[in-house]
Structure formats: C-alpha cells, structure tokens
Amino acid sequence: MTAPERLRPAVEQLLDRTVVVDTLEAAEAVVRAHPDHTAVTAQGDLLSAHRAGGGSEGAPSLLEAQAAVDEAAAQLTELEERCERLAGEQDGAAAERRARAAELEEIAARRSSAEREKSRVAGRVGTLAGQARAAEGEAERAAAAVAKAQESLAAARQEAEELAESLASAEEAQEAEGAEDPDTSVRDRLAADGANARQTEMEARLQVRTHEERVKAIAGRADSLDRGARAEREARARAEERRARLRHEAEVARAVADGARQLLAHVEASLERAGQEREEVERTKAERERTLTEERGRGRGLKEELDKLTDSVHRGEVLGAEKRMRIEQLETKALEELGVEPAGLVRDYGPDQPVPPSPPAEGEELPEDPEHPRNTPVPFVRAEQEKRLKAAERAYQKLGKVNPLALEEFAALEERHQFLSEQLEDLKKTRADLLQVVKEVDERVEQVFTEAYHDTAREFEGVFARLFPGGEGRLVLTDPGDMLSTGVDVEARPPGKKVKRLSLLSGGERSLTAVALLVSIFKARPSPFYVMDEVEAALDDTNLQRLIRIMEELKDSSQLIVITHQKRTMEVADALYGVSMQGDGVSKVISQRLS
C-alpha cells in the first residue's frame, strides 16, 4: 500500500499483520496458520482469532451466519469450560501474586537483617581494633618490664659474685692468721649480704618469669583478637555478598511481580469478555430451562392425577375384597355357632325386623303395661345397636369367668387380712416407740455434742493463743441451727497474718493448729492416756518448746505415749523406749527411766 509520509506510521500501525485474501476459506486458512494475523476478504468480511465481522452490505454475510450457527451450537459448553479455566487461572495468578508479595516481604526482612548484621559487625570490628591497640601497648609495657627485670637480675648476679670473692678472700685471711681468734662479724655480714643477694636474685627471677608469662598471655590475647578481627572481616564480606544477593533477588522479585500484574490484567480482561459471553449463554439457557420446567410441571401434574385415579381404583378393589371376606366369615360363623342359614338369619334378624327395647338401667323398673313404648320393639338403627353391643361386651368382660372355689379363697383371704392387720398395728406401735427412742437419742446426742463443742471451742482459743502468742483461733459451726448435721470449721490467724483458712498457712502452722485442736479436745474431754505419733516433726524449736509445756500439763492428769525423734521431747519424758533392727532382721527394744 502507498500512503503519504506523514500518515505512513499510523497506517502501518493500523494495518499491522493484516492480510487481504479472495475467499472466506482462504481467510480461515490464514487465521488457522497464523492466529496473530487478521484476514480481510474482497467482499469486506473480516476474520481473526478473537473477532469476526461481515462486509459492508446490508444483508448478513455468510461469515456472520456461520458464526451465529457455531455460537448457538457449540460454544455453550466451551464458554463454561473457558470461564472455569479462567477462574482457575485467576485464582492461580492471585496465589502467585500473594506468594511473590510474601517473597518480597521476606527479602525486605532479610535485607534489613543484613543491614543490622553489617552495623553489628562494624561495631565489633571497631571494638576489636581498640582491644588490639590496647594489647599492643600492654605488650610494649611488658617488654620494658622484662628488660628492666633482666637488668636487675644481671646486677644481682654481679653483686653475688663480688660477695663470693669477698667471702673467699676473708676465709684465706683467716687461715693465714692461724692462732688468732677469727672475727666472725665480717663473715656474718658477708653471709647476710650473700643471702640478701640470693633473695634479690630470686625475686628478680620471679619477676622475670612473671613478666614472661604476662608477655605470653598478652601475645595470645593479641593473636585471638587478630583472629577475631579476621573473622569479623570475613563475616562483613559475607554480609556484603548476602546483601548483594538480596538486592538481586529483590530485583528479580520486582520483575516477577510486574509480570504477574500484567498477566493479571490480561486475565481480568479475558474474564470480563468471558463473563459477558457467559451471561448471554446463561440467558439463553435460562429461557430453555424455564420452558423445560413448565413442561415438566405439566407432566408431573398429569402423573399425579393418574396416580390418584389408580389409587382410588385400587382402594375400591381392596375394600370390596375385604367386605366379601367379612361376609363369608359371618356366614360361616352363623352356621357353626348358631346353626342358622344366612338366608334365614337375614329373614328373621335382618335390619328390616324390629328389635327388643333397651334393657332398664341399674335401679330402673319397667312399666307393667305391655303397650308402653318401653316394652314395645323398636326399629333397627345400626348406630344404636352397635352401642348396645359394646355395652353388653363390657358388662360380660366385667363378670369374668365363674370360680367355684371363690368362697374358700374369700375365707382364706379374710383370715390373711386379719393377720396382716394385727401385724400392721404391731409395726405402727413399734415404729412409734422407735421414733420416740430416736428422738431421745437425737436430743441426747445434740446435748452432748453441744456441750463438747462449747468446751472444745473454749479450750481451743486458750491453747491456740499459747501456741501462737498474739494470734487468734476459734471453732465455727457451719450450720448452728442444726446441731445434728452441722460441721465444724477451724479459723486460725497467726500473729502478723490476716488469713484464716488453713490451706493458706504454712506446713508448720497447719501442723501446730492441728495439735492445738487435739490438745483442746484432750482438755475438754480428758482420757486416761494418749498416743501421739511424731506430732512435732514439722515444728521449729520455739513452737516445740510451747508444745512441750502443754504436754507437761497433760502429764498431770493423763499418761502420754509419744513417738518422736526430737531430743527436747525425750528430755521431758519419764521413760524412754528405743526400738532398733539388728543385722539379722530382729528388732531389739531398750528402755531407760529418766527419773
């Protein structure tokens, strides 16, 4: 094609990948071979992979008619499948988009973590550099100290040699003098100087050894700091590499996200077109389904009417068969039980014959006049006669069967009734006596329990105050109005505490409160002797001394047998009994009176 230069770009853009063919068949072949091309026939028909259009004539073209036929026949199911496929692709694209967003967030988190790691590594490198510089200064000071110690050692050695020479010369002079008395002062002074020189030498050697150890320690520390610095530099390099990799991954993720957005846009456009096509197909489908529903409703109505007629005929046949069977049964029963033929039975006792009047009610008398309406037969009315039949059957059932032994049974039952009546009277009398005894016992139990409770509560307050100086304890009834079923609560408040429940006290406090309750019972109702098993095991020395004083008071009126491991409890006893197991498994008992 030819066109002006200023319009050529627009024409080329407009007619890009457009082919002119002679026939519609050639256009279909071109589009099938090249789906991205558009074919135009000489008649003006336009055909592409996603579009079809007729020529400019007024009548529909052959292509439009063929497209309409194809859409009506085949694209209904195809469009539904395409919609489902596009919906699945949209869900997949959305899931891919969410995955890419999650990857972006993860990459951003990793990048920020790498930045924090880089800052931490930089700070660590600075710290290590400062420590290395400090170690170098310490090493220089240690080297100077070592040099100074070596100089001190050399001087000490020289002084020791000089003192040794002086000592040798003094010994030679002493030998030369011979008979003269030796002067020990010079020798002692020289010996002291030698000892001082050896001490100085030893201290110098120790100082040199100490400085050498310090130099080695500082050198080792410097090596460890150097290794730490190298490790930090390597970690910093790895962090740089990881940050570069994260930047690359972020760029890739952004590119993938851009591609996903473009794909999502294409998918949304395809979904919109598919939705429009699907709506058109659904409208057609709805019309056809509505027609089919109407026809099906009409068919169901006719079928229901046919079923009703069939059921009616069937019920009539079943009812007729039942009536015939009932008539046959009645005829057979009349012949077997009454000996009357069916014809004679109908003739003499049929519904056209009058029936006797109803019998009089209980206490009613019939008039003596035979012409009275109560004495004359009445016409047969089925409902009234069925009612008379049911009343007669009920009266017959009430009579039951005749029992010839009824008099003997009545006499036996009467005797049994009299015996049971006497027994019942005895039971009633016994029950009244037992109730009186129970009442008296309850009154006595209530009286004894009340007295024991008041005495124990009074003693408990005094004993608790002695075991817990400054504390407060008392016994409280759960139901004061019913002394036979009431319970007893123990309220204990040690000094310095506000709690009263035993569950909030410590183990020693609970144990001491229990001991206070037992002692209160002992004092309220004394007994000849008491046996107590390690009651003071959880008590400290102070509380143990208080309990021992109370035990000494109880000794005046009762005998106490106490199992204990406490020495202070043993000290106040009158006699001790020890039980131990020997090697052969036999127990041995020893005793000792302390009086």
HUJOSUL-V526040 format. One record per backbone hydrogen bond with DSSP energy under -0.5 kcal/mol. CO is the residue of the C=O (numbers start at 0). NH is the residue of the N-H. If there is no record, write none. Layout:
co: [CO,CO]
nh: [NH,NH]
This chain:
co: [3,3,4,6,7,8,9,10,12,14,16,18,18,21,22,23,24,25,26,27,28,29,33,34,37,38,39,40,44,45,46,50,52,60,61,62,63,64,65,66,67,68,69,69,73,74,75,76,77,78,79,80,81,82,83,84,85,86,87,88,89,90,91,92,93,94,95,96,97,98,99,100,101,102,103,104,105,106,107,108,109,110,111,112,113,114,115,116,117,118,119,120,121,122,123,124,125,126,127,128,129,130,131,132,133,134,135,136,137,138,139,140,141,142,143,144,145,146,147,148,149,150,151,152,153,154,155,156,157,158,159,160,161,162,163,164,165,166,167,168,169,170,171,172,173,176,176,181,182,183,184,185,186,187,188,189,190,191,192,193,194,195,196,197,198,199,200,201,202,203,204,205,206,207,208,209,210,211,212,213,214,215,216,217,218,219,220,221,222,223,224,225,226,227,228,229,230,231,232,233,234,235,236,237,238,239,240,241,242,243,244,245,246,247,248,249,250,251,252,253,254,255,256,257,258,259,260,261,262,263,264,265,266,267,268,269,270,271,272,273,274,275,276,277,278,279,280,281,282,283,284,285,286,287,288,289,290,291,292,293,294,295,296,297,298,299,300,301,302,303,304,305,306,307,308,309,310,311,312,313,314,315,316,317,318,319,320,321,322,323,324,325,326,327,328,329,330,331,332,332,333,333,333,340,341,342,343,344,345,349,354,360,368,371,371,377,380,381,382,383,384,385,386,387,388,389,390,391,392,393,394,395,401,402,404,405,406,407,408,409,410,411,412,413,414,415,416,417,418,419,420,421,422,423,424,425,426,427,428,429,430,431,432,433,434,435,436,437,438,439,440,441,442,443,444,445,446,447,448,449,450,451,452,453,454,455,456,457,458,459,460,461,462,463,467,471,473,475,478,481,481,486,488,488,489,490,492,493,499,500,501,505,506,507,508,509,510,511,512,513,514,515,516,517,518,519,520,527,529,531,531,533,535,539,540,541,542,543,544,545,546,547,548,549,550,552,553,553,558,559,560,561,562,565,566,567,568,569,573,573,575,577,579,581,585,587,589,591]
nh: [6,7,8,10,11,12,13,14,15,17,37,20,39,41,26,27,28,29,30,31,32,33,36,48,18,46,20,43,40,52,38,47,45,64,65,66,67,68,69,70,71,72,73,74,77,78,79,80,81,82,83,84,85,86,87,88,89,90,91,92,93,94,95,96,97,98,99,100,101,102,103,104,105,106,107,108,109,110,111,112,113,114,115,116,117,118,119,120,121,122,123,124,125,126,127,128,129,130,131,132,133,134,135,136,137,138,139,140,141,142,143,144,145,146,147,148,149,150,151,152,153,154,155,156,157,158,159,160,161,162,163,164,165,166,167,168,169,170,171,172,173,174,175,176,177,178,179,183,186,187,188,189,190,191,192,193,194,195,196,197,198,199,200,201,202,203,204,205,206,207,208,209,210,211,212,213,214,215,216,217,218,219,220,221,222,223,224,225,226,227,228,229,230,231,232,233,234,235,236,237,238,239,240,241,242,243,244,245,246,247,248,249,250,251,252,253,254,255,256,257,258,259,260,261,262,263,264,265,266,267,268,269,270,271,272,273,274,275,276,277,278,279,280,281,282,283,284,285,286,287,288,289,290,291,292,293,294,295,296,297,298,299,300,301,302,303,304,305,306,307,308,309,310,311,312,313,314,315,316,317,318,319,320,321,322,323,324,325,326,327,328,329,330,331,332,333,334,335,336,337,337,338,339,344,345,346,347,348,349,352,377,363,371,374,375,354,384,385,386,387,388,389,390,391,392,393,394,395,396,397,398,399,403,405,408,409,410,411,412,413,414,415,416,417,418,419,420,421,422,423,424,425,426,427,428,429,430,431,432,433,434,435,436,437,438,439,440,441,442,443,444,445,446,447,448,449,450,451,452,453,454,455,456,457,458,459,460,461,462,463,464,465,466,467,470,492,490,488,481,484,485,477,475,490,491,473,471,496,491,503,504,509,510,511,512,513,514,515,516,517,518,519,520,521,522,523,524,558,560,533,562,536,538,543,544,545,546,547,548,549,550,551,552,553,554,555,556,557,529,561,531,563,533,569,570,571,571,572,593,594,591,589,587,584,581,579,577,575]
